[in-house]
Amino acid sequence: MTRSPSAPDARLSSRLGLTERVFAGPASRRLQHAVDDGMARVEAYLADELRATDDIADAAGRYLFEAGGKRVRPMLSLLTAQLGDGATDEVIAGAAALELTHLGSLYHDDVMDGADLRRGVPAAHAVWGNSVAILTGDLLFSRASQIMSGLGEGAMRLQANTFERLVLGQMHETVGPAEGTDRVAFYLQVLADKTGSLIAAAAEAGVIFSNASHDYRDPLLTFGEKTGVAFQLLDDVIDLSADPDETGKVPGTDLRAGVPTMPYLLLAERTDTASVGLLARIDDGVARIADGADASLLDGPLGELREHAATDQTRELAHDWSRQAVDALAPLPRGAVKEALTRFSEAVADRSS
């Protein structure tokens, strides 16, 4: 691994590449420093929590953490905490626990999707095998629960409710929609459960653990969930990128594994000859890959999908969910925090990687 948890590029602004957008203007500089300082504390907390005396648990548990990541969830906790007492010890612990939950879910997702890469490195199951990767995810979930248990009953309830939604979202994605179900609406609910719920929990955690006003919780829950859906919709677009160095994953990883994404679902709703033909070629390629064919046979069709109007429509849908997220912030007081949250939600729906 080349990344150190304490390396200078681990700072929030560098990792997200959103300095000019989220922390725009002199009025945001103090907020940026507060969030960056809090992120350094979260990084140190995570690095300490991921150490284990067992060699395999230590190496596997730190693997994806040290590979990098955007740390979107702790960043949101630290931002919303500025509505209260700031980055208290409880905020740092809660933010770290939710990031561990996210990390644990990545180990499981990559096994289920058969992903080859994660964050630019071989997926954990490719290094240690499926069983160790699954068990590592379980260890991270366990550690997150231990941390939350030290923060009280409310924290445990937040963790349990969020984890339940994560599992249900993954289950529904795995089983797929029932006959006659609107597949786009079904997929949006999967995104709300798998991605939105954890981002919403992070936004809520900043309020709870900083003793901010209870009145902010519902608006921030809505903001977090809608921002999470926007974030994942843009990930569906980015997943089609022709450059694996940009995304840290093989282009079209989900589709090659037979997991529908929004561009595919919107393509399936079109009735013009070109769209119907492209859909048929993708479906045929997925079936052949499942039978053992080389996954590269989908390179051409996925390149066509990347340039298709269905992908542009997905991008616009992400912008719409981002706008809804910003609208949810109306009850929050005017100031640097509200402005930063607004810019963040807009930026996650308008990024290239």
C-alpha positions as CSV (number, residue, x, y, z in Angstrom):
1,M,0.0,0.0,0.0
2,T,1.2,3.5,-0.8
3,R,-1.2,5.5,1.2
4,S,-0.6,6.3,4.8
5,P,-3.6,7.2,7.0
6,S,-1.7,10.2,8.2
7,A,-0.4,11.4,4.8
8,P,-1.1,15.0,3.9
9,D,-3.3,14.0,0.9
10,A,-5.7,12.3,3.4
11,R,-7.1,15.8,4.2
12,L,-10.7,16.1,3.4
13,S,-10.4,18.9,0.8
14,S,-7.7,17.0,-1.1
15,R,-9.5,13.7,-1.0
16,L,-12.8,15.0,-2.3
17,G,-11.3,17.6,-4.7
18,L,-14.2,19.9,-3.8
19,T,-12.4,22.7,-2.0
20,E,-13.4,25.5,-4.3
21,R,-17.0,24.3,-4.4
22,V,-17.9,23.2,-0.9
23,F,-15.7,25.7,0.9
24,A,-16.0,28.7,-1.4
25,G,-15.2,32.1,-0.2
26,P,-13.5,33.6,2.9
27,A,-16.6,33.0,5.1
28,S,-16.1,29.2,4.7
29,R,-12.4,29.1,5.6
30,R,-13.0,28.6,9.3
31,L,-15.5,25.9,8.6
32,Q,-13.1,24.2,6.2
33,H,-10.4,24.2,8.9
34,A,-12.8,22.8,11.5
35,V,-13.9,20.0,9.2
36,D,-10.3,19.2,8.1
37,D,-9.1,19.0,11.7
38,G,-12.0,16.8,12.5
39,M,-11.2,14.5,9.5
40,A,-7.7,14.1,10.7
41,R,-9.1,12.9,14.1
42,V,-11.5,10.5,12.3
43,E,-8.6,9.1,10.2
44,A,-6.5,8.6,13.4
45,Y,-9.5,7.0,15.1
46,L,-10.1,4.6,12.2
47,A,-6.4,3.7,11.9
48,D,-6.4,2.8,15.6
49,E,-9.7,0.8,15.5
50,L,-8.5,-1.2,12.5
51,R,-5.4,-2.5,14.2
52,A,-5.7,-6.1,15.3
53,T,-3.4,-8.6,16.9
54,D,-4.4,-11.3,14.5
55,D,-2.2,-10.9,11.3
56,I,-4.9,-11.8,8.8
57,A,-7.6,-9.7,10.5
58,D,-5.2,-6.8,10.7
59,A,-4.1,-6.9,7.1
60,A,-7.5,-7.6,5.6
61,G,-9.3,-5.0,7.9
62,R,-6.9,-2.2,7.0
63,Y,-6.8,-3.1,3.3
64,L,-9.6,-0.9,1.8
65,F,-9.1,1.8,4.4
66,E,-5.5,2.3,3.3
67,A,-6.5,2.2,-0.4
68,G,-8.2,5.6,0.2
69,G,-11.8,6.6,-0.4
70,K,-13.8,9.8,-0.3
71,R,-14.8,9.6,3.4
72,V,-18.1,11.3,2.4
73,R,-20.0,10.1,5.5
74,P,-17.6,11.4,8.2
75,M,-17.3,14.6,6.3
76,L,-21.1,15.1,6.5
77,S,-21.1,14.3,10.2
78,L,-18.4,16.9,10.8
79,L,-20.3,19.5,8.7
80,T,-23.6,19.0,10.5
81,A,-21.9,18.9,13.9
82,Q,-21.0,22.6,13.3
83,L,-24.7,23.3,13.9
84,G,-24.1,22.3,17.5
85,D,-21.0,22.0,19.7
86,G,-18.7,21.0,16.8
87,A,-16.5,17.9,16.5
88,T,-17.0,16.5,20.0
89,D,-15.4,13.2,20.9
90,E,-18.8,11.6,20.4
91,V,-19.1,13.0,16.8
92,I,-15.6,11.6,15.9
93,A,-16.6,8.2,17.3
94,G,-20.0,8.2,15.6
95,A,-18.5,9.3,12.3
96,A,-15.8,6.6,12.5
97,A,-18.4,3.9,13.3
98,L,-20.5,4.8,10.2
99,E,-17.4,4.8,8.0
100,L,-16.5,1.4,9.3
101,T,-20.0,0.2,8.5
102,H,-19.6,1.6,4.9
103,L,-16.2,-0.1,4.6
104,G,-17.6,-3.4,5.8
105,S,-20.4,-3.2,3.2
106,L,-17.7,-2.8,0.4
107,Y,-16.1,-6.1,1.3
108,H,-19.5,-7.8,1.0
109,D,-20.6,-5.9,-2.2
110,D,-17.4,-6.9,-4.0
111,V,-17.9,-10.6,-3.3
112,M,-21.6,-10.5,-4.4
113,D,-20.8,-8.5,-7.5
114,G,-17.6,-10.4,-8.4
115,A,-15.8,-7.0,-8.7
116,D,-12.1,-7.2,-9.6
117,L,-11.1,-3.8,-8.4
118,R,-12.0,-1.4,-5.6
119,R,-10.4,2.0,-5.1
120,G,-7.8,1.2,-7.7
121,V,-6.5,-2.0,-6.0
122,P,-7.6,-5.7,-6.3
123,A,-10.8,-6.4,-4.4
124,A,-10.3,-8.0,-1.1
125,H,-11.8,-11.3,-2.2
126,A,-9.2,-11.4,-5.0
127,V,-6.5,-11.3,-2.4
128,W,-7.8,-13.5,0.4
129,G,-10.7,-15.3,-1.1
130,N,-14.5,-14.9,-0.6
131,S,-14.7,-16.3,2.9
132,V,-12.0,-14.0,4.4
133,A,-13.5,-11.0,2.6
134,I,-17.0,-11.7,4.0
135,L,-15.6,-12.3,7.5
136,T,-13.6,-9.1,7.3
137,G,-16.7,-7.2,6.5
138,D,-18.4,-8.9,9.5
139,L,-15.6,-7.8,11.7
140,L,-15.9,-4.2,10.6
141,F,-19.7,-4.3,11.3
142,S,-19.0,-5.7,14.7
143,R,-16.4,-3.0,15.5
144,A,-18.8,-0.3,14.4
145,S,-21.5,-1.7,16.7
146,Q,-19.0,-1.8,19.6
147,I,-18.2,1.9,19.1
148,M,-21.9,2.9,18.9
149,S,-22.7,0.9,22.0
150,G,-20.4,3.2,23.9
151,L,-22.4,6.2,22.8
152,G,-25.7,5.2,24.2
153,E,-29.1,3.6,23.3
154,G,-29.9,6.3,20.7
155,A,-26.6,5.6,18.9
156,M,-27.2,1.8,18.9
157,R,-30.7,2.4,17.5
158,L,-29.3,4.6,14.7
159,Q,-26.8,1.9,13.9
160,A,-29.3,-0.9,13.9
161,N,-31.9,0.9,11.8
162,T,-29.3,1.9,9.3
163,F,-27.8,-1.5,9.0
164,E,-31.2,-3.1,8.6
165,R,-31.9,-0.8,5.6
166,L,-28.4,-1.6,4.1
167,V,-29.2,-5.3,4.3
168,L,-32.7,-4.9,2.9
169,G,-31.4,-2.8,0.0
170,Q,-28.8,-5.4,-0.9
171,M,-31.4,-8.2,-0.6
172,H,-33.8,-6.4,-2.9
173,E,-31.1,-5.7,-5.4
174,T,-30.1,-9.3,-5.3
175,V,-33.6,-10.7,-5.7
176,G,-34.8,-8.1,-8.1
177,P,-38.3,-6.6,-8.6
178,A,-41.4,-8.6,-8.6
179,E,-43.3,-9.1,-11.9
180,G,-45.1,-5.9,-12.9
181,T,-43.1,-3.7,-10.5
182,D,-41.8,-0.3,-11.9
183,R,-38.1,-1.2,-12.2
184,V,-36.9,2.4,-12.1
185,A,-38.9,3.2,-8.9
186,F,-37.7,-0.1,-7.4
187,Y,-34.1,0.7,-8.2
188,L,-34.4,4.2,-6.7
189,Q,-35.6,2.6,-3.5
190,V,-32.6,0.2,-3.5
191,L,-30.3,3.2,-3.8
192,A,-32.1,5.0,-1.0
193,D,-31.7,1.9,1.3
194,K,-28.1,0.9,0.2
195,T,-26.5,4.4,-0.1
196,G,-28.9,7.0,1.0
197,S,-29.6,5.5,4.5
198,L,-26.0,5.5,5.5
199,I,-25.3,9.1,4.3
200,A,-28.5,10.2,6.0
201,A,-27.3,8.5,9.2
202,A,-24.0,10.4,9.0
203,A,-25.8,13.7,8.6
204,E,-28.0,12.9,11.6
205,A,-25.1,11.7,13.7
206,G,-23.5,15.1,13.5
207,V,-26.6,16.6,14.9
208,I,-27.1,14.0,17.7
209,F,-23.6,13.9,19.0
210,S,-22.9,17.6,18.8
211,N,-26.1,18.4,20.8
212,A,-27.5,20.5,18.0
213,S,-31.2,21.3,17.8
214,H,-33.5,18.3,17.4
215,D,-35.4,20.4,14.8
216,Y,-32.5,19.8,12.3
217,R,-32.7,16.0,12.4
218,D,-35.6,15.4,9.9
219,P,-34.4,18.0,7.3
220,L,-30.9,16.5,7.4
221,L,-32.2,12.9,7.2
222,T,-34.1,13.9,4.0
223,F,-31.1,15.8,2.7
224,G,-28.7,12.9,3.4
225,E,-30.9,10.3,1.8
226,K,-31.6,12.3,-1.4
227,T,-27.9,13.3,-1.6
228,G,-27.0,9.6,-1.3
229,V,-29.3,8.7,-4.2
230,A,-27.9,11.5,-6.3
231,F,-24.4,10.3,-5.5
232,Q,-25.1,6.7,-6.5
233,L,-26.8,7.8,-9.7
234,L,-23.7,9.7,-10.7
235,D,-21.7,6.6,-9.8
236,D,-23.8,4.7,-12.3
237,V,-22.7,7.2,-14.9
238,I,-19.0,7.1,-13.8
239,D,-19.1,3.3,-13.8
240,L,-19.3,3.5,-17.6
241,S,-16.1,5.5,-17.8
242,A,-13.6,4.1,-20.3
243,D,-10.7,4.8,-17.9
244,P,-10.3,2.4,-14.9
245,D,-7.6,4.7,-13.5
246,E,-10.2,7.4,-13.2
247,T,-12.8,5.3,-11.3
248,G,-10.6,2.7,-9.5
249,K,-12.9,0.0,-11.0
250,V,-13.2,-2.0,-14.2
251,P,-15.6,0.0,-16.5
252,G,-19.1,-1.4,-16.3
253,T,-18.4,-3.7,-13.4
254,D,-22.0,-3.9,-12.2
255,L,-23.5,-4.5,-15.7
256,R,-20.9,-7.2,-16.5
257,A,-22.0,-9.0,-13.4
258,G,-25.6,-8.7,-14.4
259,V,-26.5,-6.0,-11.9
260,P,-28.7,-3.4,-13.6
261,T,-27.8,0.3,-13.2
262,M,-29.9,3.3,-14.0
263,P,-28.6,3.9,-17.6
264,Y,-29.5,0.3,-18.4
265,L,-32.9,0.6,-16.9
266,L,-33.7,3.8,-18.7
267,L,-32.3,2.2,-21.9
268,A,-34.8,-0.7,-21.4
269,E,-37.7,1.8,-21.4
270,R,-36.9,3.1,-24.9
271,T,-38.6,1.6,-27.9
272,D,-36.5,3.0,-30.8
273,T,-34.7,0.4,-32.9
274,A,-31.2,1.4,-31.9
275,S,-32.0,1.3,-28.2
276,V,-33.7,-2.1,-28.4
277,G,-30.8,-3.5,-30.3
278,L,-28.2,-2.2,-27.8
279,L,-30.2,-3.6,-24.9
280,A,-30.3,-7.0,-26.7
281,R,-26.5,-7.0,-27.2
282,I,-25.9,-6.1,-23.5
283,D,-28.3,-8.8,-22.3
284,D,-26.6,-11.3,-24.6
285,G,-23.2,-10.3,-23.4
286,V,-24.2,-10.6,-19.7
287,A,-25.6,-14.1,-20.3
288,R,-22.4,-15.2,-22.1
289,I,-20.2,-13.8,-19.4
290,A,-22.3,-15.7,-16.8
291,D,-21.5,-18.9,-18.9
292,G,-17.8,-18.2,-18.7
293,A,-17.1,-15.9,-21.7
294,D,-14.5,-13.1,-21.4
295,A,-16.0,-10.0,-19.8
296,S,-14.3,-7.8,-22.5
297,L,-17.0,-8.9,-25.0
298,L,-19.2,-6.1,-23.5
299,D,-16.6,-3.4,-24.1
300,G,-18.3,-2.2,-27.3
301,P,-21.9,-2.2,-26.1
302,L,-21.0,-0.5,-22.8
303,G,-19.1,2.1,-24.8
304,E,-22.3,2.7,-26.8
305,L,-24.3,3.0,-23.6
306,R,-21.8,5.5,-22.3
307,E,-22.7,7.8,-25.2
308,H,-26.4,7.0,-25.2
309,A,-29.2,9.4,-24.2
310,A,-30.1,7.1,-21.3
311,T,-26.9,7.9,-19.6
312,D,-27.5,11.7,-20.1
313,Q,-31.0,11.1,-18.6
314,T,-29.3,9.4,-15.6
315,R,-27.1,12.4,-15.1
316,E,-30.1,14.7,-15.2
317,L,-31.9,12.5,-12.7
318,A,-29.0,12.8,-10.3
319,H,-29.2,16.6,-10.6
320,D,-32.9,16.4,-9.8
321,W,-32.3,14.4,-6.6
322,S,-29.6,16.8,-5.7
323,R,-32.0,19.7,-6.1
324,Q,-34.5,17.9,-3.8
325,A,-31.8,17.4,-1.2
326,V,-31.0,21.2,-1.2
327,D,-34.7,22.0,-0.9
328,A,-34.8,19.9,2.3
329,L,-32.3,22.2,3.9
330,A,-34.8,25.1,4.0
331,P,-35.4,24.9,7.8
332,L,-31.7,25.2,8.6
333,P,-30.3,28.6,9.7
334,R,-28.5,30.6,7.0
335,G,-24.8,30.5,7.3
336,A,-21.6,28.7,6.2
337,V,-22.9,25.2,7.2
338,K,-26.0,25.4,5.1
339,E,-24.1,26.9,2.2
340,A,-21.5,24.1,2.4
341,L,-24.1,21.4,2.5
342,T,-25.8,22.9,-0.5
343,R,-22.6,23.0,-2.5
344,F,-21.8,19.5,-1.5
345,S,-25.1,18.1,-2.7
346,E,-24.7,19.9,-6.0
347,A,-21.2,18.8,-6.4
348,V,-21.8,15.1,-5.9
349,A,-24.2,15.2,-8.8
350,D,-21.8,17.0,-11.0
351,R,-18.5,15.2,-10.7
352,S,-16.3,13.1,-13.0
353,S,-15.0,10.5,-10.5
